[in-house]
Structure formats: C-alpha cells, structure tokens
Amino acid sequence: MVALLLIGLGLGFLLDPAGSALRFFLSPLGTQGMASLRADFTAFFVVGGAFALYGVARGNRRALLVPIALVGVALTGRAVSLIADGAPATAFPPMVVEALMVTLMALAYRGMRA
C-alpha cells in the first residue's frame, strides 16, 4: 500500500508535474522548475516506493530502510517548518500520512526476519 502510494505520487510528478505541484502547494518557475519537479520529486517518490515494494515482495527488510529514511527525513523537515514558519491547518494532513507510512514500514521491518 505504501509502495503503491509512493510510486503513484512519483508518476504523477513525471506525467503531470503542474497538477502534482498544486496538490503539494508548489509553484514551478519556468521550464527548469518543471524539470526539477519531474526529476527530483519523481526520483524521491518512485525510488522510495520501489524499495518499499521490493522489500515487501522479496522479504528483504533492509530494503525498507530506504523509504523509511526518505519519508522520515521529509517528516522531520515538515516538523522543522512548523517551528520555523508556523502551523497552518494544511501542514498536518501530510504529516499524518507520512507518520502513518513510516509506522507501517517500520512495523513491516520489525515483522520480517533479519
């Protein structure tokens, strides 16, 4: 589930960067901004999702450390933003989703044999 969500988000940035940017409250600047959305956000989400999918499909718990780290760092960045920039209501839904993803992947990690 987490893997498919991440891959879906990544493909959204690849195929519809402007629409995906709006859903993430982003505004690309020119063609280079669009390229950054396609490259960086696609990479983040697709790689995280691919490692989550690989880890679960192959029973490779170490592979889950990649998406756990990626999403965990993103969640930490959001927490820092709350402190630095304030806490609008829109800040919390993505944090809940990210915390849930990290929790689910950590539980899967713990449930797999070493």
N, C-alpha and C positions, 0 to 999 in steps of 0.2 A: 504494500500500500504506500509506504513512504517512498519507495523506489519509483513507483509509477507517478506519484505526485511530483517528485523532483524532476524526472525526465520530461513529464508533461510541461512543467514550467520552463524548462530549458528549451524545448522545442517551440514553445510559444515565443520566446525571445528570438529564436532563429527565424521563424516564419512570419511573425507579426510583432516586430520589436516596438513599434509605436503603440500598439494596443497593450502589450505587456508592460511597457513603461508607464502608461497611465494607471494601470492596476497597482503599480508599485510606487506611485506618486513621483515618477521621474519625468524629466523633460530632456530629450537628447538635443544637443546643439549641432546641427548640420549633419553632413554625411559621416563625419568622423564620430559623432555621438551615436549615430545609428549603428556604425560598425562596432563601436565599443559595446553597445547593448547586445548585438548579435554574437560578438566574440566572448566577452567576459561573463555575461550572465548565462549564456548558453553553456559555456565551459563549467561554471560553478555548479549549475543545476544538473546537467547531463552527467558529468563525472561523478558527482555525489550520488545521483540516482543509479548510475551504472555499477558503482561499487556496492551500494546497498543491495541491488538486485543480484549481483554476483555473490556477495557474501551469504545471502539467504539461500539462493539456488544451489550453491556448492557447499553450504555448511561451513564456510570459511569466516570465522568470527573476526579475524584480523582485518578483513576487507571492510567490515563495518566501522572500523576506526576512522576511515577516510570521511564518510558522510557525517559521522558523529562529530568529528573535529570541524568540518566545514560549517555545519549548522550551529554547532556550539559557539564558534567564533562569531558567526552572524548574530546570534542571540546576545552574546556579550557586547557586540557593537551597538545593538539596539538599547541595551541597558545603559551603556555609557551615554548614548544620545538622550535618554530620559534625564540623566543627571545634568548633562551639559546644555540641553536645549529645551527641557520641559517635557511634560507628559500630556500631549493631546490624546483624545479618546481613540484616534486612529492608530496610536502606537501599540495598543495592547493586542488586538486580534492577531497580527503576525507573530508577536512574541508567544502567544498561547500556542499557535500552530507549531512554531519552531521548538518550543519546550516539549510539546507532545511528540514531535518527531524524534528529538534526542532521547526522550524517555523510552519510546517504543524500540528504537535501535539499541539502546543500552540494555533493555530487557532481553532483546534477541541475542545480543552479545553474551550476556550472562547465561542465557539458556543453552548456548552451544558449547560443545566440548572444545577444549583447547587444541 
